[in-house]
């Protein structure tokens, strides 16, 4: 520890060791010490010296520090010190004072060299990736910073090592999910460096759910109101999406465009924007432009444009465009963004045309923007942005072109003068004294005529009132008048710029429009002016004007229909030969494409110029030059005979083109008719399929009804046989007809028995009455009279016999002897008879119940029989209806087959199909027999 105190500046005796000696001793201590605490203290000391003695620590200690990372991974503290030391050695992010002190040491080159030493062994980077996976803050954070520094110094090499490392990129993606913001934020910076200019890593990062995580972070941080973290996330998103079509498609398909809309929700109070908010919103707008850039594949751009319209993003951008208090640079970038969102997309262009500024009265947004473009007090970049927006609005938009040109035509100009139109603003800019306004208006008007011959002819009708008392002149004539006046008009800005703008407008107007060429040549001053300009030997600045004049004269020759005798093609060529010379003419024509500003303008559609003086060429015009330069050069050298042949060929080609156009029209009409017929066929086919399905369903229903009918018929036949023969049993409610008849018979027998017993009982009652009367006559005792009331049937009979046999029965002594016996027997028999009567009554009631149940069963059977008869009648009726319907369906199917045959659709008859199927079956049968 005394040694460390000396290293750290503590008091010690003797001379102080130099920095190199101290670093060497510390390195030895790291390498040789067996105690972890000693090694940890030595690495901590190296860390404290690494900023001041960067070179020495890097040279002497790097190997030992890497060894510590490999062997002491169990101690997070020493690992953190080692990573921090390596970061200080490799990183160039030094303070300004240190940069001034070490300027002689070539700081940038030093970090690159140390990085190269570190990544020479790829295992070092793999080890670092493993350490970054550690959750310990003191290990993970310095590991992230060190890896970021390595990527800054030797990006491609480190990217390749990480790419081939197993799960290398996926490990780093976990940093975005870290709950500690400092690690998450530095993880974003790491991924920024990792994804630079490497499409493979960009795809992996995107498919590791980077878009979702980054958008979540932006939302959590407050969108455009967020801090530096939002800016870092937006930069990473740009890395992932720019020039990467796969990621752009993944971004769109993942519905992430919809999540961009809240970024642009600004309030009514737009004053006092912070610098960070301006930066964030600027990057957000750039990210939208990345998705709809004109350099992207057209299909991808178009799908993104449509998605932005449907989710309301375009509407939100237009709100910012028309809002007040928005900073100038944000407004400029918003205009550029809207430009590319609507470029070439008819739906978006139509919506933009309908946007009105919140003024009183409301004005179209296009008019408000054009007012800014022709206003020389507006910033240059804003005017360029408005021009780009107008160009994008008219790109492949013939409807928009027609609306702009129509505001210049006499029939549509507002006579009251209450409102200013787009055409009036363009004319005002075209003839103002500001050269930049002249150029912008000329280019804007040229875009309104781009690839639209009809509008070029209509624009010839535009008449301008130059001054009071003078007759109006055409727009074409006024352009040539200003062009010929040249330096005579006092203008602000470059005078060459005005002439270049007018010449570009005239070249675009006259190209591929013979009528416009005739109008141009009809002015006798135009051709001499052009030949004079081309023939002069002017300075370098005027050479561009000479080249454009040569192009305009060449267009007048190439698209000349020879309708003017004095300006036929041949005469114009002779004029060039005499006054200019063919070779000189072609050389001057070549000045255009050789100009540096021409090459810049040809690179991309957006007009981006460092200063107004460099604003010379338009992107679309460079395409026209490239198309016409060669053909005009050839046309100048052609002889009259070749011209005649060419004219004949042209006429033949025109006739051929007319014929082709006619046939194209016919084919187009036939295609439309064929398409309609196909649609009708498809409709009829679908209807036929539906009808066939209905017929099949109805046939199955008919078959079911037939089966039900046959079943009911059989059942009814059986019922008839049952009722006729009475021999078969029919079970219903558990009782059979035979049982009913038996019960009836038994009931009759019991009735007879009951009547017989009733008769016997009456006879005995009469006998008892006789006995009672005889007893009274004979004066018997009271006991005998009571007993005689309950005598039995058999005793009565015996009594009758005894009375009949013995005439002396009336004797008092004999009657008294037998009275007690007769009384007991009669009483017993009466009881038995009463019990028998009671049992017979119960059986009678039971038989009555059975009889009632049988009667109800018969009634139920009769009801069901009537129901079945009604159902059979209804089935017969339905069958008849279905047969009629089938006949109608057969007629319709036959009619449809006839129509399909008339349309040329092959239709196979059922008879042919059945015969073919029968033939196939016969062939199969023959083969089986042969087998």
DAWOJO-V548546 format. One record per residue. N is the residue number from 0. RES is the residue in one letter. PSI is psi as a letter, one per 30 degrees, with the letter a starting at -180 (999 if undefined). NEAR is the number of other C-alpha atoms within 8 Angstrom. D_FIRST is the distance of its C-alpha to the first C-alpha in whole Angstrom. Layout:
n->[N,N]
res->[RES,RES]
psi->[PSI,PSI]
near->[NEAR,NEAR]
d_first->[D_FIRST,D_FIRST]
//
This chain:
n->[0,1,2,3,4,5,6,7,8,9,10,11,12,13,14,15,16,17,18,19,20,21,22,23,24,25,26,27,28,29,30,31,32,33,34,35,36,37,38,39,40,41,42,43,44,45,46,47,48,49,50,51,52,53,54,55,56,57,58,59,60,61,62,63,64,65,66,67,68,69,70,71,72,73,74,75,76,77,78,79,80,81,82,83,84,85,86,87,88,89,90,91,92,93,94,95,96,97,98,99,100,101,102,103,104,105,106,107,108,109,110,111,112,113,114,115,116,117,118,119,120,121,122,123,124,125,126,127,128,129,130,131,132,133,134,135,136,137,138,139,140,141,142,143,144,145,146,147,148,149,150,151,152,153,154,155,156,157,158,159,160,161,162,163,164,165,166,167,168,169,170,171,172,173,174,175,176,177,178,179,180,181,182,183,184,185,186,187,188,189,190,191,192,193,194,195,196,197,198,199,200,201,202,203,204,205,206,207,208,209,210,211,212,213,214,215,216,217,218,219,220,221,222,223,224,225,226,227,228,229,230,231,232,233,234,235,236,237,238,239,240,241,242,243,244,245,246,247,248,249,250,251,252,253,254,255,256,257,258,259,260,261,262,263,264,265,266,267,268,269,270,271,272,273,274,275,276,277,278,279,280,281,282,283,284,285,286,287,288,289,290,291,292,293,294,295,296,297,298,299,300,301,302,303,304,305,306,307,308,309,310,311,312,313,314,315,316,317,318,319,320,321,322,323,324,325,326,327,328,329,330,331,332,333,334,335,336,337,338,339,340,341,342,343,344,345,346,347,348,349,350,351,352,353,354,355,356,357,358,359,360,361,362,363,364,365,366,367,368,369,370,371,372,373,374,375,376,377,378,379,380,381,382,383,384,385,386,387,388,389,390,391,392,393,394,395,396,397,398,399,400,401,402,403,404,405,406,407,408,409,410,411,412,413,414,415,416,417,418,419,420,421,422,423,424,425,426,427,428,429,430,431,432,433,434,435,436,437,438,439,440,441,442,443,444,445,446,447,448,449,450,451,452,453,454,455,456,457,458,459,460,461,462,463,464,465,466,467,468,469,470,471,472,473,474,475,476,477,478,479,480,481,482,483,484,485,486,487,488,489,490,491,492,493,494,495,496,497,498,499,500,501,502,503,504,505,506,507,508,509,510,511,512,513,514,515,516,517,518,519,520,521,522,523,524,525,526,527,528,529,530,531,532,533,534,535,536,537,538,539,540,541,542,543,544,545,546,547,548,549,550,551,552,553,554,555,556,557,558,559,560,561,562,563,564,565,566,567,568,569,570,571,572,573,574,575,576,577,578,579,580,581,582,583,584,585,586,587,588,589,590,591,592,593,594,595,596,597,598,599,600,601,602,603,604,605,606,607,608,609,610,611,612,613,614,615,616,617,618,619,620,621,622,623,624,625,626,627,628,629,630,631,632,633,634,635,636,637,638,639,640,641,642,643,644,645,646,647,648,649,650,651,652,653,654,655,656,657,658,659,660,661,662,663,664,665,666,667,668,669,670,671,672,673,674,675,676,677,678,679,680,681,682,683,684,685,686,687,688,689,690,691,692,693,694,695,696,697,698,699,700,701,702,703,704,705,706,707,708,709,710,711,712,713,714,715,716,717,718,719,720,721,722,723,724,725,726,727,728,729,730,731,732,733,734,735,736,737,738,739,740,741,742,743,744,745,746,747,748,749,750,751,752,753,754,755,756,757,758,759,760,761,762,763,764,765,766,767,768,769,770,771,772,773,774,775,776,777,778,779,780,781,782,783,784,785,786,787,788,789,790,791,792,793,794,795,796,797,798,799,800,801,802,803,804,805,806,807,808,809,810,811,812,813,814,815,816,817,818,819,820,821,822,823,824,825,826,827,828,829,830,831,832,833,834,835,836,837,838,839,840,841,842,843,844,845,846,847,848,849,850,851,852,853,854,855,856,857,858,859,860,861,862,863,864,865,866,867,868,869,870,871,872,873,874,875,876,877,878,879,880,881,882,883,884,885,886,887,888,889,890,891,892,893,894,895,896,897,898,899,900,901,902,903,904,905,906,907,908,909,910,911,912,913,914,915,916,917,918,919,920,921,922,923,924,925,926,927,928,929,930]
res->[X,X,X,X,X,X,X,X,X,X,X,X,X,X,X,X,X,X,X,X,X,X,X,X,X,X,X,X,X,X,X,X,X,X,X,X,X,X,X,X,X,X,X,X,X,X,X,X,X,X,X,X,X,X,X,X,X,X,X,X,X,X,X,X,X,X,X,X,X,X,X,X,X,X,X,X,X,X,X,X,X,X,X,X,X,X,X,X,X,X,X,X,X,X,X,X,X,X,X,X,X,X,X,X,X,X,X,X,X,X,X,X,X,X,X,X,X,X,X,X,X,X,X,X,X,X,X,X,X,X,X,X,X,X,X,X,X,X,X,X,X,X,X,X,X,X,X,X,X,X,X,X,X,X,X,X,X,X,X,X,X,X,X,X,X,X,X,X,X,X,X,X,X,X,X,X,X,X,X,X,X,X,X,X,X,X,X,X,X,X,X,X,X,X,X,X,X,X,X,X,X,X,X,X,X,X,X,X,X,X,X,X,X,X,X,X,X,X,X,X,X,X,X,X,X,X,X,X,X,X,X,X,X,X,X,X,X,X,X,X,X,X,X,X,X,X,X,X,X,X,X,X,X,X,X,X,X,X,X,X,X,X,X,X,X,X,X,X,X,X,X,X,X,X,X,X,X,X,X,X,X,X,X,X,X,X,X,X,X,X,X,X,X,X,X,X,X,X,X,X,X,X,X,X,X,X,X,X,X,X,X,X,X,X,X,X,X,X,X,X,X,X,X,X,X,X,X,X,X,X,X,X,X,X,X,X,X,X,X,X,X,X,X,X,X,X,X,X,X,X,X,X,X,X,X,X,X,X,X,X,X,X,X,X,X,X,X,X,X,X,X,X,X,X,X,X,X,X,X,X,X,X,X,X,X,X,X,X,X,X,X,X,X,X,X,X,X,X,X,X,X,X,X,X,X,X,X,X,X,X,X,X,X,X,X,X,X,X,X,X,X,X,X,X,X,X,X,X,X,X,X,X,X,X,X,X,X,X,X,X,X,X,X,X,X,X,X,X,X,X,X,X,X,X,X,X,X,X,X,X,X,X,X,X,X,X,X,X,X,X,X,X,X,X,X,X,X,X,X,X,X,X,X,X,X,X,X,X,X,X,X,X,X,X,X,X,X,X,X,X,X,X,X,X,X,X,X,X,X,X,X,X,X,X,X,X,X,X,X,X,X,X,X,X,X,X,X,X,X,X,X,X,X,X,X,X,X,X,X,X,X,X,X,X,X,X,X,X,X,X,X,X,X,X,X,X,X,X,X,X,X,X,X,X,X,X,X,X,X,X,X,X,X,X,X,X,X,X,X,X,X,X,X,X,X,X,X,X,X,X,X,X,X,X,X,X,X,X,X,X,X,X,X,X,X,X,X,X,X,X,X,X,X,X,X,X,X,X,X,X,X,X,X,X,X,X,X,X,X,X,X,X,X,X,X,X,X,X,X,X,X,X,X,X,X,X,X,X,X,X,X,X,X,X,X,X,X,X,X,X,X,X,X,X,X,X,X,X,X,X,X,X,X,X,X,X,X,X,X,X,X,X,X,X,X,X,X,X,X,X,X,X,X,X,X,X,X,X,X,X,X,X,X,X,X,X,X,X,X,X,X,X,X,X,X,X,X,X,X,X,X,X,X,X,X,X,X,X,X,X,X,X,X,X,X,X,X,X,X,X,X,X,X,X,X,X,X,X,X,X,X,X,X,X,X,X,X,X,X,X,X,X,X,X,X,X,X,X,X,X,X,X,X,X,X,X,X,X,X,X,X,X,X,X,X,X,X,X,X,X,X,X,X,X,X,X,X,X,X,X,X,X,X,X,X,X,X,X,X,X,X,X,X,X,X,X,X,X,X,X,X,X,X,X,X,X,X,X,X,X,X,X,X,X,X,X,X,X,X,X,X,X,X,X,X,X,X,X,X,X,X,X,X,X,X,X,X,X,X,X,X,X,X,X,X,X,X,X,X,X,X,X,X,X,X,X,X,X,X,X,X,X,X,X,X,X,X,X,X,X,X,X,X,X,X,X,X,X,X,X,X,X,X,X,X,X,X,X,X,X,X,X,X,X,X,X,X,X,X,X,X,X,X,X,X,X,X,X,X,X,X]
psi->[f,e,e,e,e,e,e,g,g,l,k,l,k,a,k,k,l,l,e,e,e,e,e,e,e,e,e,e,e,e,e,f,k,f,k,e,e,e,e,e,e,e,e,e,e,e,e,f,f,f,e,e,h,e,e,e,e,e,e,e,f,e,e,e,e,e,e,e,e,e,f,h,f,f,j,f,e,e,e,e,e,e,e,e,e,e,e,e,e,e,k,g,i,l,l,e,e,e,e,e,e,g,e,f,g,i,e,e,e,e,e,e,e,e,e,e,e,e,g,e,j,f,f,e,e,e,e,e,e,e,e,f,f,k,f,k,e,f,e,e,e,f,e,e,e,e,e,e,e,e,e,e,e,i,e,e,e,e,e,e,e,e,e,f,k,k,g,e,e,e,e,f,f,f,e,f,g,k,f,j,e,e,e,e,e,f,e,e,e,e,f,e,e,e,g,k,h,j,e,e,e,e,e,e,e,e,f,g,h,e,e,e,e,e,e,e,e,e,e,e,f,g,b,f,f,l,b,f,e,e,e,e,e,e,e,e,e,e,e,f,f,k,g,j,e,e,e,e,e,e,e,e,f,g,h,f,e,f,f,f,e,f,e,g,j,k,a,e,j,g,k,h,k,l,e,e,e,e,e,e,e,e,e,e,e,e,e,e,e,e,f,g,k,f,f,l,k,e,e,e,e,e,e,e,e,e,e,e,e,e,f,g,e,e,e,e,e,e,e,e,e,f,l,l,g,k,k,e,e,e,e,e,e,e,e,e,e,e,e,f,e,f,j,g,j,e,e,e,e,e,e,e,f,f,k,k,k,i,l,j,l,k,k,k,e,e,e,e,e,e,e,e,e,g,j,f,f,l,k,e,e,e,e,e,e,e,e,e,e,e,e,e,e,f,j,h,i,e,e,e,e,e,e,e,e,f,f,f,k,e,f,f,k,j,f,f,g,e,k,k,l,e,e,e,e,e,e,e,e,e,g,l,g,j,e,e,e,e,e,e,e,e,e,e,e,e,f,f,f,k,h,i,e,e,e,e,e,e,f,f,f,k,k,k,j,e,l,k,f,k,l,l,l,l,e,e,e,e,e,e,e,e,e,f,e,c,f,f,k,j,l,k,a,k,f,e,e,e,e,e,e,e,e,e,e,e,e,e,e,f,k,h,j,e,e,e,e,e,e,e,f,f,j,f,f,e,e,e,e,e,e,e,e,e,f,l,j,l,l,e,e,f,e,e,e,e,e,e,e,e,e,e,e,e,e,f,e,e,g,k,g,h,f,k,e,f,h,l,e,e,e,e,e,e,e,e,e,e,f,e,k,e,e,e,e,e,e,e,e,f,e,e,f,f,k,e,f,e,e,e,f,f,e,l,e,k,j,j,k,f,l,f,f,g,i,e,k,k,e,e,e,e,e,e,e,e,e,f,e,e,e,e,e,e,e,e,f,k,l,e,e,e,e,e,e,e,e,e,e,e,e,e,e,e,e,e,e,e,e,e,e,e,e,e,e,e,e,e,e,e,e,e,e,e,e,e,e,e,e,e,e,e,e,e,e,e,e,e,e,e,e,e,e,e,e,e,e,e,e,e,e,e,e,e,e,e,e,e,e,e,e,e,e,e,e,e,e,e,e,e,e,e,e,e,f,g,f,l,k,j,k,k,g,g,k,l,e,e,e,e,e,e,e,e,e,e,e,e,e,e,e,e,e,e,e,e,e,e,e,e,e,e,e,e,e,e,e,e,e,e,e,e,e,e,e,e,e,f,h,l,l,e,e,e,e,e,e,f,f,h,l,l,e,e,e,e,e,e,e,e,e,e,e,e,e,j,f,g,e,f,k,e,e,e,e,e,e,f,e,e,e,e,e,e,e,e,e,e,e,e,e,e,e,e,e,e,e,e,e,e,e,e,e,e,e,e,e,e,e,e,e,e,e,e,e,e,e,e,e,e,e,e,e,e,e,e,e,e,e,e,e,e,e,e,e,e,e,e,e,e,e,e,e,e,e,e,e,e,e,e,e,e,e,e,e,e,e,e,e,e,e,e,f,g,k,k,k,k,l,e,e,e,e,e,e,e,e,e,e,e,e,e,e,e,e,e,e,e,e,e,999]
near->[4,5,6,10,10,11,9,7,6,7,6,5,4,4,4,5,6,6,7,7,8,10,13,10,8,12,12,9,11,13,8,6,10,6,6,7,6,11,14,12,9,13,15,11,12,12,13,8,10,13,9,5,9,11,8,10,14,13,7,10,12,11,7,10,11,10,8,12,11,8,6,9,9,4,7,10,9,13,13,12,12,15,12,11,13,12,12,11,14,15,11,7,4,7,6,6,6,8,10,7,7,9,8,6,6,8,11,7,7,11,13,11,8,11,12,9,8,9,11,6,8,8,7,10,12,11,10,10,11,8,10,14,9,8,7,7,6,9,16,14,11,12,13,13,11,14,10,12,11,13,14,8,9,11,11,7,7,12,12,8,11,11,10,7,8,5,6,11,11,9,11,12,11,8,11,11,8,9,5,6,7,6,12,13,10,11,12,13,11,13,10,12,11,12,13,7,5,9,8,6,12,12,11,9,13,11,7,8,8,10,10,8,10,11,9,8,10,13,8,7,11,8,11,10,9,13,9,7,10,14,11,11,12,12,10,13,11,10,12,13,12,8,6,9,10,7,12,11,9,8,11,11,7,6,8,11,12,10,8,9,12,7,9,11,7,6,5,6,5,10,6,4,8,6,6,10,12,11,9,14,12,10,11,10,11,10,11,9,11,11,12,14,9,9,4,11,8,7,6,12,13,10,8,12,13,11,11,13,11,7,9,9,12,11,8,11,11,11,8,12,9,9,8,6,7,10,8,7,6,11,12,11,12,12,12,12,12,12,13,13,13,14,11,11,11,8,7,13,14,9,8,11,10,8,9,8,10,7,6,5,4,8,11,11,13,9,12,10,9,13,9,11,15,14,8,9,4,9,7,8,7,13,12,11,13,14,12,12,13,11,10,12,14,14,9,5,11,8,6,12,13,10,8,11,12,9,12,12,12,8,4,8,8,7,4,5,6,5,6,8,8,11,11,10,13,14,9,9,13,12,7,9,9,11,14,12,14,17,15,14,13,14,12,12,10,12,11,11,13,7,4,8,9,6,11,13,11,9,11,10,9,11,9,9,9,8,5,5,4,7,6,8,10,11,11,9,10,10,9,9,8,8,10,7,8,9,6,5,7,6,9,8,9,10,11,9,15,12,11,14,14,13,12,13,12,10,11,12,11,14,9,6,12,11,7,12,12,12,8,10,11,7,8,7,6,10,9,8,9,11,13,8,10,13,8,6,4,7,6,6,8,9,11,12,12,13,14,13,13,14,12,11,10,10,14,11,12,9,12,13,7,8,7,8,6,5,9,13,10,8,9,10,10,8,9,12,9,7,8,12,9,10,6,8,12,9,8,13,13,10,12,11,9,8,9,6,9,13,10,8,13,12,7,8,10,6,11,5,7,5,7,8,8,8,8,11,10,11,13,8,10,12,9,9,9,9,8,9,11,8,8,12,9,8,9,9,7,8,6,7,6,8,10,8,8,8,8,8,8,8,8,8,8,8,8,8,8,8,8,8,8,8,8,8,8,8,8,8,8,8,8,8,8,8,8,8,8,8,8,8,9,8,8,9,8,8,8,10,8,8,9,8,8,8,10,8,8,9,8,8,8,10,8,8,10,9,8,8,10,8,8,10,9,8,8,10,8,8,8,8,9,12,7,6,7,8,5,6,9,7,7,7,5,5,9,10,8,7,8,12,8,8,11,10,8,8,10,8,8,10,8,8,8,10,8,8,8,8,8,8,8,8,8,11,8,8,9,12,9,8,9,11,8,8,11,9,6,8,6,10,6,6,6,13,12,8,13,13,10,11,17,16,10,7,11,13,8,8,8,8,8,9,10,7,6,7,7,6,10,8,7,9,6,9,10,10,7,8,11,10,7,13,15,12,11,15,11,9,11,12,8,8,8,8,8,8,9,8,8,10,8,8,8,10,8,8,11,8,8,10,11,8,8,10,8,8,10,8,8,8,8,8,8,8,9,8,8,10,8,8,8,11,8,8,10,8,8,8,11,8,8,10,8,8,8,9,8,8,10,8,8,8,9,8,8,10,9,8,8,12,10,7,6,6,7,6,7,6,6,6,6,8,9,8,8,8,8,8,8,8,8,8,8,8,8,8,8,7,6,5,4]
d_first->[0,4,5,5,6,9,10,10,12,11,13,12,15,17,18,16,16,19,18,19,17,14,16,17,13,12,15,15,12,14,17,16,13,15,13,14,11,9,12,12,9,10,14,13,12,15,17,16,17,20,23,22,22,24,26,23,21,24,25,22,20,23,24,20,21,24,23,20,23,25,23,21,24,23,20,22,18,17,21,21,18,20,23,22,21,24,26,25,25,29,30,32,32,30,31,34,32,30,33,35,32,32,35,36,34,36,34,36,36,33,32,35,34,31,33,35,32,31,34,35,34,36,34,31,34,35,31,31,34,33,30,32,34,31,31,28,28,24,25,29,29,27,29,32,31,29,33,35,33,34,38,38,37,39,41,44,42,39,42,44,41,41,44,45,42,43,43,41,43,43,40,39,42,40,38,41,42,38,38,35,37,34,34,38,38,36,38,41,39,38,42,43,41,42,46,47,50,49,52,51,48,50,52,50,48,51,52,49,51,49,52,52,48,48,51,50,47,49,52,49,47,51,53,53,52,48,45,43,43,47,47,44,46,50,48,47,51,52,50,51,55,56,58,57,61,59,57,59,62,59,59,62,63,60,62,59,61,63,59,59,62,60,58,61,62,62,63,66,64,62,61,58,56,52,51,49,52,54,52,52,55,56,54,56,59,57,57,60,61,59,61,65,64,67,65,65,67,71,71,67,68,71,69,66,69,71,68,67,71,71,68,69,66,69,70,67,66,70,69,66,69,71,69,68,65,63,61,63,60,60,64,64,62,64,67,66,65,68,70,68,68,72,73,75,75,79,78,75,77,80,78,76,80,80,77,79,77,77,79,83,85,82,82,81,77,78,80,78,75,78,78,75,75,78,77,75,73,71,68,68,66,68,71,70,68,72,74,71,72,76,76,74,77,79,78,80,82,85,86,84,85,89,88,86,89,92,90,92,95,98,99,96,95,95,98,97,94,92,89,87,87,84,87,88,84,84,87,86,83,85,87,85,84,80,79,76,79,81,79,78,81,82,80,80,84,83,81,84,86,84,86,88,92,94,92,92,96,96,94,97,98,96,98,96,98,97,99,102,105,104,104,101,100,98,94,94,96,94,91,93,94,91,90,93,92,89,87,90,89,86,83,79,77,77,81,80,79,82,84,81,81,85,85,83,85,88,87,86,89,92,90,92,94,98,99,96,97,100,100,97,100,103,101,103,100,97,98,98,95,93,95,94,91,90,92,91,88,85,82,79,78,82,82,80,83,86,84,84,88,89,87,90,93,92,91,95,96,95,95,99,102,104,106,106,109,107,104,104,101,103,104,100,99,102,101,97,99,101,98,95,95,94,91,90,90,88,85,85,85,82,80,79,77,75,74,70,71,73,70,68,70,71,67,67,70,68,69,66,66,64,67,70,71,70,72,75,75,75,74,77,79,77,78,82,81,80,83,85,84,86,89,90,89,92,94,95,96,98,102,104,106,102,102,105,104,101,103,105,102,100,103,103,100,100,103,101,99,101,102,99,98,101,101,97,98,101,98,96,99,100,96,96,99,98,95,97,99,96,95,98,98,95,96,99,97,95,98,100,97,97,101,101,98,101,104,102,101,104,106,103,105,108,108,106,109,111,110,110,114,115,113,115,118,118,117,120,122,121,122,125,126,125,127,130,130,129,128,124,122,119,116,116,114,114,118,121,124,126,125,126,129,129,128,131,133,132,132,136,137,135,137,140,139,139,142,144,142,143,146,147,145,148,150,149,149,153,154,152,154,157,156,155,159,161,159,160,163,164,162,159,157,154,151,153,153,149,149,151,148,145,147,146,148,149,151,152,154,155,156,158,159,161,162,164,165,166,168,168,164,165,166,164,163,162,159,158,157,155,153,150,149,150,148,145,145,145,142,140,141,141,137,137,138,136,133,134,135,131,130,132,131,127,128,130,127,124,127,127,123,123,126,124,121,122,124,121,119,122,122,118,119,122,119,117,119,120,116,116,119,118,115,117,119,115,114,117,117,113,114,117,114,111,114,115,111,111,114,112,109,111,112,109,107,110,110,106,107,109,107,104,107,108,104,104,101,102,104,105,108,108,111,109,106,108,110,107,105,109,109,105,106,109,107,105,108,109,106,106,109,109,106]
//
